[in-house]
Amino acid sequence: MDAIYTAVATANGREGRAVSSDGHIDLPLAHPHALGGNGQGTNPEQLFAAGYAACFASAMNLVARQEKIDTSDASITAEVSIGKDPADGGFGLAVIMRAEFPDHLQGEAGKSLLEKTHAFCPYSKATRGNIKVDLVVE
């Protein structure tokens, strides 16, 4: 791959800070309440969900433009879960990508667009075979 852009960020753990090299991201990090933390900062799962949702939505819009489909009223929500991985006793991730579509993208039309987007999206390519990703049309 020939890189077009490289993002750089530094973090020092779940109870610290995450900072991008350009300073646009400078966030306190904290364990969520569900993992025993105080919830007084963001966490890696939220950051991953935001990045995946943004990338997936952009990829969907590109696929839709190529197929002359209007996605101006569509949105993508990524739900990223963390839990124990029974295979190795460590932790693993799972994702639900929820597409909120207007009427013309309900049913098979929306499902087909999501599947094509999932095949095209760089985040989906990076996670394929590593993270379970469910696609849901709402």
C-alpha positions in Angstrom: 0.0 0.0 0.0 1.2 3.5 -0.8 0.1 5.7 2.1 -1.8 8.8 1.2 -2.1 10.0 4.8 -0.8 8.8 8.1 -2.5 9.7 11.4 -0.4 9.7 14.5 -1.6 9.6 18.1 0.0 8.8 21.4 -1.7 7.3 24.5 -0.4 6.1 27.8 -3.2 3.6 28.8 -6.8 3.6 29.7 -6.2 6.0 32.6 -4.3 8.7 30.9 -4.5 10.8 27.8 -4.7 10.4 24.0 -3.1 13.1 21.9 -2.9 13.4 18.1 0.3 14.8 16.6 -1.6 17.8 15.2 -3.3 18.5 18.5 -6.8 18.1 17.3 -7.3 15.2 19.6 -6.3 15.7 23.3 -8.6 13.7 25.4 -8.6 12.3 28.9 -8.9 8.5 29.0 -10.7 6.5 31.7 -12.2 3.0 32.2 -15.9 3.1 31.7 -18.1 2.4 34.7 -18.9 -1.1 33.2 -15.2 -1.9 33.5 -14.8 -0.7 37.0 -13.7 2.8 36.2 -14.9 6.3 37.0 -16.1 7.0 33.5 -14.5 10.5 33.6 -12.9 10.3 30.2 -13.3 8.6 26.8 -12.1 5.1 26.2 -10.6 3.2 23.3 -14.0 1.5 22.4 -15.6 4.9 21.9 -12.8 6.2 19.8 -12.8 3.0 17.7 -16.6 3.3 17.3 -16.4 7.0 16.2 -13.6 6.2 13.7 -15.3 3.1 12.3 -18.7 4.8 12.0 -17.2 7.8 10.2 -15.1 5.7 7.8 -18.1 3.3 7.1 -20.4 6.2 6.4 -17.9 7.8 4.0 -17.4 4.5 2.3 -21.1 4.0 2.0 -21.6 7.4 0.4 -18.9 6.6 -2.1 -20.4 3.2 -3.0 -23.9 4.8 -3.2 -22.7 7.6 -5.5 -21.2 5.0 -7.8 -24.5 3.3 -7.9 -26.5 6.5 -8.1 -28.2 5.9 -4.8 -29.2 8.9 -2.6 -27.8 8.5 1.0 -28.2 12.1 2.1 -30.7 11.1 4.8 -28.7 8.0 6.0 -26.5 7.7 9.1 -24.3 5.0 10.5 -23.9 4.1 14.2 -21.2 1.8 15.3 -21.6 -0.1 18.6 -18.3 -1.5 19.8 -18.4 -4.0 22.6 -15.5 -5.4 24.6 -15.7 -8.7 26.5 -13.8 -11.8 27.5 -12.6 -13.9 24.6 -13.2 -17.6 25.5 -10.6 -18.7 22.9 -7.6 -17.3 24.9 -9.1 -15.8 28.1 -8.1 -12.3 27.1 -10.4 -9.6 25.7 -12.0 -9.3 22.3 -14.2 -6.8 20.4 -17.5 -7.1 18.5 -19.2 -4.5 16.4 -22.7 -3.8 15.3 -23.0 -1.3 12.4 -26.5 0.2 12.4 -27.7 2.0 9.3 -30.6 4.4 9.7 -32.0 4.6 6.2 -34.8 6.5 4.6 -37.7 4.5 3.1 -36.1 3.9 -0.4 -33.2 2.0 1.3 -35.3 -0.3 3.5 -35.2 -4.0 2.9 -33.0 -5.6 0.3 -31.7 -2.3 -1.2 -30.3 -1.2 2.2 -28.9 -4.6 3.0 -27.2 -4.8 -0.3 -25.7 -1.3 0.1 -24.4 -2.3 3.6 -22.8 -5.5 2.4 -21.1 -3.7 -0.5 -19.9 -1.0 1.9 -18.6 -3.6 4.3 -16.6 -5.1 1.5 -15.1 -1.7 0.6 -14.6 0.1 3.9 -10.9 0.2 5.1 -11.9 -0.4 8.7 -14.0 -3.4 7.7 -11.1 -4.7 5.7 -8.8 -4.3 8.7 -11.2 -6.1 11.1 -12.3 -8.9 8.7 -11.7 -12.3 10.2 -10.7 -10.7 13.5 -13.8 -9.0 14.9 -17.4 -10.1 14.5 -19.3 -7.3 12.7 -23.1 -7.5 12.3 -24.8 -5.2 9.8 -28.3 -3.9 10.8 -30.7 -1.8 8.7 -33.1 0.3 10.7 
